[in-house]
C-alpha cells in the first residue's frame, strides 16, 4: 500500500489524553517524514499540540452546540468542508468515542483506523488496531496502546519522545506576576474526579514540611479547584515564621493553559493525583510523586521514567475507577510522611545529578 500523503490525527480532549498522544505523533512523523500531518483537537487544548516539524497544522474542532439544532447543522457542515478540503488519505482516531468517530467520518479519508479501545460505536467507523497492549482498563498503558497503531503503520519506535511545546513567553509572565525567585514545589490539590483527590489536610502537612526545608510551595489548578486550594491554605496557615521562611503561592484559577504548562515545566518538584498537569510534568521530565487510588498507574501514570514515583493506596478496593464512592478512604490511606520521604529522595537525586553535571 502506498504511503499516505495527508494524515489526520483525531484526539480532541482531554489534557492528559492529548499529552499521552505526543509520543505517537513523534513516531508517526518519523515514519512519514514527507506527509502532511494535521491534528483535530478542541480549541482549549490546542496550545499543547506541537508545531512543525511534528504537526503541520492544527484543526480546531469546537464543542458542538447540542442545544441548538440549526447552529449544530451549520457547525457540522463547516467542519466537513474544512476537513474535505485537506483531502486526507488516512485518519487515525486515538480517542475512540462517538464525537471523534464523527470527525473521522466527516474527513472523507479512505483509510480510517483507531486503537483497540474503541467505544460508543466508533469501531463502526474506524477499524480497531489490536496490538500487544490491546484492552480497555485492563490493557497496557494508554501511550503504548496508541504506539501499537504507529507500529502497525510501520513505525520503528524505540523511545518515548514528547515534543511538548515550550511556553517561553508564558513562563516570563507567571514568573513576574507571582514573583517566582526561588525553587518551588508544585502541588495540585484538585482533579476532575473527586475520588482521585488527595485530602487537603495531607497537602497542608506536606506543604509545611517542604517549606521548612526551603522550597516555596505553589498551588496549581483551575477555577473549579479553588475550594480545595483554599482549604489547603487555611490548614497550612499563611503566616511565615523563622522555621518556614519559604512562601506559599496560590495560582489556582489564575493561569491559562500555556501559563500552567510553564509553571509545571520549571518546577523543582511536582506532587498530584491522577490529573492533567501530572501528565505535563511527566512529559517535561520533572521530579514527580504521583498518587493513585481508584485509577491504575500502569495504565495512565508516568510511564518509563525513573524521575517519577507512583504511590498507590494499600487498600484492596484500589483500581475501582469509580467517580463517586460511599466509603472513600483510598486516597486518605496514602500518608503525608510517605509522600514526603519520596519527595526528599527525588530532590536529593536531582541535586546529585546537578552536581555531577557541574563537576
C-alpha positions as CSV (number, residue, x, y, z in Angstrom):
1,X,0.0,0.0,0.0
2,X,1.3,3.5,-0.9
3,X,2.3,5.7,2.0
4,X,-0.3,8.3,2.9
5,X,0.4,11.9,1.9
6,X,-2.1,13.6,4.2
7,X,-2.9,12.2,7.7
8,X,-5.3,13.4,10.3
9,X,-4.9,12.6,14.0
10,X,-8.1,12.9,16.0
11,X,-7.6,13.4,19.7
12,X,-10.0,16.1,20.7
13,X,-9.5,16.0,24.5
14,X,-8.8,15.9,27.4
15,X,-5.5,17.4,28.6
16,X,-4.0,14.1,29.8
17,X,-5.1,12.3,26.7
18,X,-3.6,14.9,24.5
19,X,-0.2,14.7,26.3
20,X,-0.3,10.9,26.1
21,X,-0.7,11.2,22.3
22,X,2.5,13.2,21.8
23,X,4.8,10.1,21.6
24,X,2.5,8.7,18.9
25,X,2.7,12.0,16.9
26,X,6.5,11.8,17.1
27,X,6.6,8.2,16.0
28,X,4.2,9.0,13.1
29,X,6.3,11.9,11.9
30,X,9.4,9.7,11.9
31,X,7.6,7.1,9.9
32,X,6.2,9.5,7.4
33,X,8.6,12.4,7.2
34,X,7.2,13.8,3.9
35,X,3.5,13.6,4.8
36,X,1.3,16.5,5.9
37,X,0.1,15.6,9.4
38,X,-2.8,17.5,10.9
39,X,-4.3,17.2,14.4
40,X,-8.0,17.7,15.2
41,X,-8.5,19.0,18.7
42,X,-10.8,21.1,20.9
43,X,-9.6,24.7,21.0
44,X,-9.0,24.6,24.7
45,X,-6.2,22.1,24.2
46,X,-4.6,23.5,21.0
47,X,-1.7,25.1,22.9
48,X,-0.4,21.6,23.7
49,X,-0.1,20.5,20.1
50,X,3.5,20.6,18.9
51,X,4.4,22.8,15.9
52,X,6.3,21.8,12.8
53,X,8.1,19.6,12.1
54,X,5.9,17.3,14.3
55,X,2.5,18.6,13.4
56,X,2.0,20.7,10.2
57,X,-1.5,22.1,11.1
58,X,-4.0,22.2,13.9
59,X,-7.6,21.9,13.1
60,X,-9.7,23.2,15.9
61,X,-13.0,21.4,16.5
62,X,-15.3,23.4,18.7
63,X,-17.6,21.5,21.1
64,X,-20.9,21.0,19.3
65,X,-23.9,23.2,20.1
66,X,-26.1,20.3,21.0
67,X,-28.9,22.5,22.3
68,X,-29.2,24.5,19.1
69,X,-30.1,22.2,16.1
70,X,-29.7,24.9,13.4
71,X,-26.4,26.0,14.7
72,X,-25.2,22.4,15.1
73,X,-26.1,21.6,11.5
74,X,-24.0,24.7,10.4
75,X,-21.1,23.7,12.5
76,X,-21.1,20.1,11.1
77,X,-21.3,21.5,7.5
78,X,-18.4,23.9,8.1
79,X,-16.3,21.2,9.7
80,X,-17.0,18.8,6.8
81,X,-15.9,21.5,4.3
82,X,-12.8,22.2,6.3
83,X,-11.7,18.6,6.5
84,X,-12.6,17.6,3.0
85,X,-10.6,20.5,1.6
86,X,-7.4,18.8,3.0
87,X,-8.0,15.6,1.0
88,X,-6.8,13.3,3.8
89,X,-5.7,9.8,2.8
90,X,-5.8,8.5,6.3
91,X,-7.5,9.4,9.6
92,X,-6.4,7.9,12.9
93,X,-8.9,8.1,15.8
94,X,-7.0,7.8,19.0
95,X,-10.0,8.8,21.2
96,X,-12.4,6.1,20.2
97,X,-15.7,7.9,21.1
98,X,-18.7,8.9,19.1
99,X,-17.5,12.5,18.8
100,X,-14.1,11.5,17.5
101,X,-15.6,9.0,15.1
102,X,-17.9,11.7,13.7
103,X,-14.8,13.8,12.9
104,X,-13.2,10.8,11.2
105,X,-16.3,10.2,9.2
106,X,-16.6,13.8,8.1
107,X,-13.0,13.8,6.9
108,X,-13.8,11.6,4.0
109,X,-10.5,9.7,4.3
110,X,-10.4,6.3,2.6
111,X,-8.5,4.6,5.4
112,X,-9.8,5.0,8.9
113,X,-8.2,3.3,11.9
114,X,-8.1,3.6,15.6
115,X,-6.8,2.0,18.8
116,X,-8.0,-1.3,20.3
117,X,-10.2,0.6,22.8
118,X,-13.0,1.9,20.6
119,X,-16.3,2.8,22.4
120,X,-19.7,4.2,21.7
121,X,-19.8,2.6,18.2
122,X,-16.7,4.3,17.0
123,X,-15.4,0.9,15.9
124,X,-18.1,1.0,13.1
125,X,-16.3,4.0,11.6
126,X,-12.6,3.3,12.3
127,X,-11.0,-0.2,12.2
128,X,-9.5,-1.0,15.6
129,X,-5.9,-2.0,15.6
130,X,-5.1,-4.7,18.2
131,X,-1.5,-4.8,19.2
132,X,0.3,-6.3,22.2
133,X,-1.2,-3.7,24.5
134,X,-4.8,-4.1,23.5
135,X,-7.5,-3.8,26.1
136,X,-9.6,-1.3,28.0
137,X,-9.0,-0.6,31.7
138,X,-7.0,-3.9,32.0
139,X,-4.9,-3.4,28.9
140,X,-1.4,-1.7,28.7
141,X,-0.6,1.9,29.2
142,X,-2.6,4.3,27.0
143,X,0.7,5.6,25.5
144,X,1.5,2.0,24.3
145,X,-2.0,1.5,23.0
146,X,-1.5,4.5,20.7
147,X,2.0,3.4,19.8
148,X,0.6,0.0,18.8
149,X,-1.1,1.9,16.0
150,X,2.1,3.5,15.0
151,X,3.8,0.2,14.9
152,X,1.0,-1.2,12.7
153,X,1.8,1.6,10.3
154,X,5.5,0.5,10.2
155,X,7.0,2.9,12.8
156,X,10.2,1.7,14.4
157,X,9.5,3.3,17.8
158,X,12.4,2.8,20.3
159,X,12.0,5.7,22.8
160,X,9.3,7.9,24.2
161,X,9.7,11.3,22.8
162,X,7.3,14.1,24.0
163,X,7.5,17.1,21.6
164,X,5.9,19.3,24.3
165,X,5.7,23.0,23.3
166,X,8.0,25.2,25.3
167,X,6.0,28.1,26.8
168,X,8.7,30.7,27.0
169,X,6.5,33.8,26.9
170,X,4.1,32.3,29.4
171,X,6.9,31.5,31.8
172,X,8.1,35.1,31.8
173,X,4.5,36.2,32.5
174,X,4.0,33.9,35.5
175,X,7.5,34.3,36.9
176,X,7.0,38.1,37.1
177,X,3.3,38.0,38.2
178,X,3.8,35.5,41.1
179,X,7.4,36.7,41.9
180,X,8.9,33.3,41.5
181,X,12.5,33.8,42.6
182,X,13.5,30.5,44.2
183,X,13.0,26.8,43.6
184,X,9.4,25.7,44.2
185,X,7.4,22.5,44.6
186,X,4.2,22.4,42.6
187,X,1.1,20.8,44.3
188,X,-2.2,20.2,42.5
189,X,-4.9,19.6,45.2
190,X,-7.8,19.1,42.7
191,X,-8.8,16.7,40.0
192,X,-11.8,16.4,37.7
193,X,-12.9,13.3,39.7
194,X,-13.3,13.7,43.4
195,X,-12.3,10.2,44.2
196,X,-8.8,10.8,42.8
197,X,-8.1,13.8,45.1
198,X,-5.6,13.5,48.0
199,X,-7.1,15.1,51.1
200,X,-6.4,18.9,51.7
201,X,-5.1,18.2,55.2
202,X,-2.5,15.9,53.7
203,X,-1.4,18.5,51.2
204,X,-1.2,21.1,54.0
205,X,1.1,18.9,56.1
206,X,3.3,18.2,53.1
207,X,3.5,21.9,52.1
208,X,4.5,22.8,55.7
209,X,7.3,20.3,55.6
210,X,8.6,21.3,52.2
211,X,8.6,25.0,53.2
212,X,10.6,24.2,56.3
213,X,13.2,22.6,54.0
214,X,13.5,25.7,51.9
215,X,11.2,25.2,49.0
216,X,8.5,27.6,48.0
217,X,5.2,25.8,47.5
218,X,3.0,26.7,44.6
219,X,-0.7,25.5,44.4
220,X,-2.0,25.0,40.9
221,X,-5.4,24.2,39.5
222,X,-8.4,25.5,37.6
223,X,-11.2,27.8,38.9
224,X,-13.1,24.6,39.9
225,X,-10.3,23.7,42.2
226,X,-10.4,26.9,44.2
227,X,-12.3,25.4,47.2
228,X,-9.7,22.7,47.7
229,X,-6.7,25.1,47.4
230,X,-8.4,27.5,49.8
231,X,-8.7,24.6,52.3
232,X,-5.1,23.7,51.9
233,X,-4.1,27.3,52.5
234,X,-6.4,27.5,55.6
235,X,-5.0,24.3,57.1
236,X,-1.4,25.1,56.3
237,X,-1.5,28.6,57.5
238,X,-0.2,31.5,55.5
239,X,1.8,33.1,58.4
240,X,5.5,32.9,57.6
241,X,7.8,32.2,60.6
242,X,11.5,31.7,61.0
243,X,11.0,28.0,60.8
244,X,9.1,28.2,57.5
245,X,10.8,31.1,55.6
246,X,9.7,29.9,52.2
247,X,6.5,31.2,50.6
248,X,3.2,29.6,49.8
249,X,1.8,30.9,46.5
250,X,-1.7,30.2,45.2
251,X,-2.1,30.3,41.4
252,X,-5.3,28.3,41.4
253,X,-7.7,29.7,38.7
254,X,-5.3,32.4,37.7
255,X,-3.4,30.8,34.8
256,X,-4.3,29.8,31.3
257,X,-3.1,26.5,29.8
258,X,0.2,27.8,28.5
259,X,1.0,29.5,31.8
260,X,0.0,26.4,33.7
261,X,2.3,24.4,31.5
262,X,5.2,26.8,32.1
263,X,4.7,26.5,35.9
264,X,5.0,22.7,35.5
265,X,8.0,22.8,33.2
266,X,10.0,24.9,35.7
267,X,9.0,23.1,39.0
268,X,11.7,21.5,41.1
269,X,9.2,19.0,42.4
270,X,5.7,18.0,41.4
271,X,3.0,16.3,43.5
272,X,-0.6,15.4,42.5
273,X,-3.1,12.8,42.0
274,X,-4.1,11.4,38.5
275,X,-4.9,14.7,36.7
276,X,-3.9,16.6,33.6
277,X,-1.0,18.6,35.0
278,X,0.6,15.4,36.1
279,X,0.9,14.3,32.5
280,X,2.5,17.6,31.6
281,X,5.0,17.1,34.4
282,X,5.8,13.6,33.0
283,X,6.3,14.9,29.5
284,X,8.5,17.7,30.8
285,X,10.5,15.2,32.9
286,X,10.1,16.9,36.2
287,X,10.7,15.1,39.6
288,X,7.2,13.6,40.3
289,X,5.4,12.0,43.1
290,X,2.1,10.7,41.7
291,X,-0.7,9.5,44.0
292,X,-3.2,6.8,42.9
293,X,-6.3,5.3,44.4
294,X,-9.2,4.5,42.1
295,X,-7.1,4.5,38.9
296,X,-4.1,2.4,37.8
297,X,-0.7,3.9,37.4
298,X,0.1,1.1,35.0
299,X,-2.5,2.4,32.6
300,X,-2.3,6.2,33.0
301,X,0.5,7.1,35.3
302,X,4.0,8.4,34.5
303,X,5.5,5.7,32.3
304,X,9.0,4.6,31.6
305,X,10.6,7.5,33.5
306,X,12.9,7.0,36.5
307,X,12.3,10.5,37.8
308,X,8.7,9.7,38.7
309,X,7.5,7.8,41.8
310,X,4.0,6.3,41.8
311,X,2.4,5.8,45.2
312,X,-0.7,3.6,45.1
313,X,-3.1,3.2,48.0
314,X,-2.6,0.0,50.0
315,X,-6.4,-0.6,50.3
316,X,-7.8,-3.7,48.5
317,X,-10.5,-1.6,46.8
318,X,-8.0,0.3,44.6
319,X,-8.3,0.4,40.8
320,X,-12.1,0.6,41.0
321,X,-12.3,3.5,38.5
322,X,-15.3,4.9,40.4
323,X,-16.0,8.6,40.1
324,X,-18.1,8.6,43.3
325,X,-17.7,6.4,46.4
326,X,-19.7,5.9,49.5
327,X,-16.8,4.8,51.6
328,X,-14.0,6.9,50.1
329,X,-10.8,6.0,52.0
330,X,-8.3,5.0,49.4
331,X,-6.5,8.3,48.9
332,X,-6.6,9.1,52.6
333,X,-4.6,5.9,53.2
334,X,-1.6,7.5,51.4
335,X,0.1,9.4,54.3
336,X,2.0,12.7,54.1
337,X,5.0,11.0,55.6
338,X,5.1,8.5,52.7
339,X,4.9,11.3,50.2
340,X,7.5,13.5,52.0
341,X,10.0,10.7,52.0
342,X,9.7,10.2,48.3
343,X,9.9,14.0,47.7
344,X,13.2,14.1,49.7
345,X,14.6,11.2,47.7
346,X,13.8,12.9,44.4
347,X,15.2,16.2,45.5
348,X,18.4,14.6,46.6
349,X,18.7,12.7,43.3
350,X,18.2,15.9,41.4
351,X,20.8,17.7,43.5
352,X,23.3,14.9,42.9
353,X,22.6,15.0,39.1
354,X,23.1,18.7,39.0
355,X,26.4,18.5,41.0
356,X,27.6,15.8,38.6
357,X,26.8,17.9,35.6
358,X,28.8,20.9,37.1
359,X,31.8,18.8,38.0
